[in-house]
Amino acid sequence: MLSIIELPKFKKPKEELETYIEKWTYFIKHAADLETILEKRVFHKAFDLANRANMTSKELAAYDASITVMLDERGRIEGAEQRKTIRIARSMKQDGITPAVISRGTELTLEEIERL
C-alpha cells in the first residue's frame, strides 16, 4: 500500500493521534521540536536505532560499553538508595512508628516493613 502524506496539510494535534501512521507523520512534521517527540518511549528507541545504524563496529562497541557502564551505575545507585530506605524504615520501626506512617514516608509496602 502506498501512502502520500502532505505534511503542511497534517494539522492533527498530538492528543488526537490514533494510528501509527498519524504518530509517525506527527513525528516527522515536528522533528525539530525534540522535546515533544521524545516524550514517547517508541521515539527514543527509533532515535537509538537510527544512531546505531550509522555507527562503525568500533563506535558501536564503545556505545554499547558506555550503556553497560551507565546501567551498572544506575543499578548501584538504586541499590544504595534502597538500602538507605530500609535502614531508615528499620530505625522508624524501632522508634515505634506505625507501619502505615513508615510506608507513607519510605514508599515501602506494609509487607516489606513487617519483614524488617
N, C-alpha and C positions, 0 to 999 in steps of 0.2 A: 504494500500500500504506500502510495506516495502522498505526502502532505506538503503543502506550501503554506508557510507562515509569513505574514507580513507584520513585522514587529511594530511599526508605527500604529497599526490598527488594533493591536492587542492591548486592551485597556483594563482587563480584569484585575482587581486588587488581590493581594496575596491571601486575604481572608476568604476569598471565594474560589480559590483554586481547588479543582476536584481531581482531574486526571493527571497522570504523569506527563502527558504532552503539555498540558497547561502549566504545570510546575516547571518543566524544562524551558518552556517558552519564556516564562517569567524570569527564570534564572538567566537566560541568555540576554533578555532585554535589560535586566538590571544588574548585569555582571560588574559594572563599575561601582555599584553600591554593595561592597562585600559584607558589610555588617548585616544587611537584610538577608543576603544569600546564605551566610554562614550560620544563621540561626538553626538551620535544619541539618541533622546529622548526615543525611544522604549526600548533601553537597560537600561536607567535609571529606567524605570518602571519595567523591568524584574528583575533588582537587588533589587529594593524595594520589589517586591512581594516575591522574594526568601528569603530576610531577614525577612520579616514579617511572612512567613510560619514557620520559626524556633523559633519564639518568644512564650514565655508563655503569658497567658492572662494579667498578671501583666505588663510584659515587653511591650506588645502591647499597653496597656492603657497609659503607660508612654511615649512610642514613639509617639502615636497619640497626646497626650497632648503637647509634645515638638514641633511637627509640627504645631499645632494650635498656640502656642506662637510665633513661627517663622513667620508664615503667618500674624498674627496680627501685629507684629513688622514691617514687611515689608510694610504692609498697612499704618501704622502710618508714616513711613519714606517717602513713596511715596506721601502721603497726604501733609506732611510738605514741601517736595520739590516742589510740585505743587503750594502750597500757596506762597512759596517764588518766584517762577517763575511768578505768577500772580502779586505779589507786584512789582517786577522788571518791568514787562511789563506795568503796570499802571504808574509807575514813568517815564518810557521812553515815554509813550504816552503823559503824562502831559508836558514833556520837548519838545514836538513837533516832535519827531522822527517818521518817516513814519511807517505805519503798516507792510510794506514789510521788513524793516530793523529789526523791533521788532520780526517779525516772524522768520527771519533767526537766530536771537540771542537767542530766547527763545524756538523755535520749536512749538510755539502755532500757530494755524491756523489763517488766516485773520479774519474768523468769530468770533473766540474766542477773538481776540484783539478788534474787533469792539464792542463786548458786554461789554467790561471793562468800 
